[in-house]
Every structure is written in structure tokens, then in C-alpha cells.
Amino acid sequence: MEMKESLVREAIVFPFIQRLGYQVAGSERVRTETPLKYSLGRKKLTDPVLKGFCDYVCEVESYGRWVIEAKGGGEKLTDDDAEQAHTYTHHPAVGGFFYLVTNGGLFRLYDRDPKRPIMEWTLGEMDAKWATIENLLSPNAIRRRAQSYKIDIGKPLAPGLGSQAKILGGFLTYDQHLTNSPEAAAILEKFEGFRGTITGREVVRTDAGLIRARVEIVGPYKEWDDLNKAAGITGYDFESAVEFISIDPDRPSIFQGTTQGKLATGQITRFPGQPPQRLPMGVIMTANTEAVGFIERDKFKGNFFISYDYTPDDDHPLDLSLLEGPQKAQIDQLLKLQPRANVEDLMRQLVPQVLSQVRVSSDGSFEMVVQ
């Protein structure tokens, strides 16, 4: 026995609408049996007005609407059914865009052409394809669509997000800094509780299926920003192998990454806690990053960790003429103890020790707006 249309509506369609997030009242609502009048085809004012009833109009107040046309369980979905839903959707009293035709077992979603659905699924496939369905039809998706018309049927990053997202802004709060340098520690301690600014970039899926976030940050410490800029670090990459970014605070997603830059021989730099100086040799600057967080509405929030490591770059020549300050004093002291030693060899021994002392790690919390 096939399900009647009324049973399809009650048992399948309305629960589907509620699962998407629409209610019978409020700004994210569904209207049923909406009457529509058509003047098309009337030759005289005395001719009867053509009428139709739209099964469901789902709307997000001030942002947009879409339509559902339900059929009986035993009915085969036809082009005429799609054409009927199309006329309801584009009726002046509706002004919608998407329209969905279903018999309870098969769902066909259309944008414009009633002969070409943009997506199709069965009732049994609903859960497996839910993230994409929600990304197209949920209230949040309708709001996004009103701001940018691009239809996104790619795999979503998270419930309520598209297959790619822009980072609109946010902030970092630094809880603590750790370093081997007492001079740097004394300076960085003053910045605990300070905020850095997340200025933007994007979140995408890579060809390998990873979720990658590219984040641009302006820190509370100018010398740090200048050092990053000199090394060519304009942002940080975070990646995760999760299928979707978590929306559960108790089960956050973990993103990690490594970003590298290079400081050339002769580059004027100022490491935290150190005076400005010209580098006597090239330095590789490596930022190891981690973000642990979850999506809450339009925000990704959680905790972060970042550490900076500095190592010699053998691709850049050593320039002993640039030795100055503490480094020159140390070399001079070593030469007194080892008068036959080669200055260049001593320098190559000294530099890694110096660089290890300016290693810095920071942790804290973050919050960024994604759309």
C-alpha cells in the first residue's frame, strides 16, 4: 500500500523541514497550503481567476524563500511536477529560488530549470547527504545565499558552513609565553592577557580531503610582526583530517600546521628580548601551530598554541664582518681559550646555541568569525 500525499507530508516532509531548522512561527518559519492566484490566461475580467496552493513555503525573514511540492508515495515524479513547483516558486507572492519536489521516497531539488535538478537523493540516502542538504536549505544557508548567489553543492566544512569559508576577523588572547631567554621572558610577560587580531583569509578543502585554514594574524608585539614580515611569513596554515569541523565543545576538532620563513644574511632583525642586529648568517624561522576548537553559529572558537624555532640556514653564507655585540664578545672569548681555532667553525657552533635561547612558545584562546 502506497502512502497518500497527506501521510507523506505528515510523516516525512514536515519532520524534514523541522530538522532543517524551520518552525511554524518566528523569523525562520514554514507556511503550508499557501493560496496563489494567477491572472495568466484570463481574456476578460469576468473569466474565473486561476488558483493554486503551494504545499510548503520555507522562509527566512528578510533573506529569502524556497518551496516544497509533495506528491503521493505511489506517484512517479515528472517534469510536470517540477514545472508546477517552478511556477509556485516564481509567483510574485512567493519570489523564491529553490524548489523541492518529493514523493517521500525520492527528493529532487531545483534552482531554475525544471528539467534539470541540481541535486537528487532518496529517503535512505538522507542521513548520508544531510550535511550538503543542510548547507543548501537551512536558515543559515539561506542567509548566506542572500549575500552571495553562488550555489554550493560541495562537501560542507561543518553544519551551517559551505564547502569553503572566509575568515572575516577575530582575536587571540595570549595566556602565557615560554622562552629560554630571561630577557625575552621579562618582555613577553607584560603581554599576557593581551589580544592579537585575526584579520582574515579562508578555510577550504584540499585535494587530499584535508580541511585547511589559512589565517592572518597581527600580534600585540610589533617586533614579532616585523620579524614575521622579514621572514616572509604572512599567515599561518592549519590542517585537519576530520570530515567536518566539530560543533560539539566536548569533542573539538584539532588543527595543526607548520609555517616556515627565512631571514637572510645581513637582515636587520630584533628577536624578543634582544637588541636590533644584523644577522651574520641566514636563519630558518619555523612556526608550529595548533588550534583546538568548534563551530558555534558563525564562529570558530577554542584554544591555540604556537611556537617559534630558529635554526641556521646553510643556504646563506656566513659573514663574519657582521659579528657585533654579545656574539662578537663570545667569539673573542672563545678565541682566547682556543687561539688556533677557526673563527668560522666557532661561529657555526655558537649560532645554534644563541638561536635556541630565543625560542618562544605561546598559548591562549581564540575566536574568529567564518562565513
C-alpha angles and dihedrals in degrees: 000000000000121000116256118235092253091055092046088055095047101040102034117010101046094046087049090054092048092049089056088057105259123134135190090254138025133053092307100052146147125223121202132208093004109189116228130189126209126201093184111116097021110130096181134025088242092060113104117266114247113237137193137177121223110215097214135002112190113196143176107207113253092358111069153291141238134189139231123202113194125202133186120279093248096049123104112227111243140185087255090060090052091047090051091052089046092057091049092049095050095041109125090240091057108030093185133154115204121051128189126202119194142165091194094262101055127038124196121187121200136188107184115328111068089204095056119054114201091213138012133187141160127236088254091055094049098100094044092052097036097108091058093043090051091047089059104036111024119107091254090051091052090052091051091048092054088060097043123019098207110124110226118201094156122116107286122240091222139340106297095017130096126237087275133020141195121232103227097185145293144156145258124219113207112219099177145348127213126199141153091229115089089200092053092044091055091053098041093049087069090061097056107122092021121127131234122201126242102211102183150269129145153283119226143158116253124223087256091058097253121135108237127193121195108198130188116206135186109199130211091245115073096199089058092053091047090051092051091048092050090051092049095248106145098160145354129253122219123183136186134183093213116124093226132009108257123255091189116094089203092055105037125179119250120223122185136175150159124227122186136195136170134230114205128225108274093024112145106233140166117207117198108281093010131102119245111279143164113251112241089205140017119278130204111217115203124189115197110197138189132179123184113189154116140232119259112180104304096345135087109205140168141093132320139199127194131175131186121212125186124203133169116270108220091193089074119068123244113248109197092186088072094061110121143147120008094354093056091046090052092049091048090051092050091049090055089054093041106028093172095050122116111249093217092052091049090050093052088053094047101046097064089050092052093046093050089058094058094053108130132190128185136185137182143115133303142192127189135176114234127186 
